[in-house]
Amino acid sequence: MKTNFGVADNNCHAVADELSKVLADEYVLSTKTKNAHWNVEGSDFYEKHKFFESQFEQIDEFIDDVAERIRALGHYAPASLKSFLELTQLTEMSSEKNDSNGFIKELLNDHESIIIKLREDITRFTDDFEDLGTSDFVTGLMEKHEKMAWLLRSHL
C-alpha cells in the first residue's frame, strides 16, 4: 500500500535514495568497526576489543533504524554487499597495522565523513523534499555519530 503522510511520492523516492546511501555507509562502518574489534592487537587489546564491540553494536542499531525509515517511506532498503559497496562514500580499511590508534583514526575519519553528509541531508530533506520527519530522524542519527566520534577522538 502506498504511503500517504504529506510527503509527495517523488520526494519520498528521492529521500529513500539518499537514505540508501546512508544505510550503505552505516553497513560499511559497522564492518570496519567489527574488523577493529576482531583484529586489534597491542597492550591495550582487551580495553579496545570491548570498546570496538560497543561501537559496532550501536552502529548495528543505526543500520536497522535507517532501513526501517526507508521502509516507512514506502521503499525497499538495499540489502546486498554489492549494493552497499556501490552506494557508500567510505573506503575499505586502509590501516596496515592492527594497532588501536590506526583503527581509531580510520574509524574517526569515517564517522566525520558520515556526520558531514548527514548535516547536508538535514537541510535537503527539509528544504528540497519537505520531509521534516526524515530531517529530524537524520538529525538524531548525526548526533549519535558526533558522540561516537568524540569517544574515538578521546582515545587519541
Secondary structure, 3 states (H helix, E strand, C coil): CCCCCCCCHHHHHHHHHHHHHHHHHHHHHHHHHHHHHHHCECCCHHHHHHHHHHHHHHHHHHHHHHHHHHHHCCCCCCCCHHHHHHHCCCCCCCCCCCEHHHHHHHHHHHHHHHHHHHHHHHHHHHHCCCCHHHHHHHHHHHHHHHHHHHHHHHCC
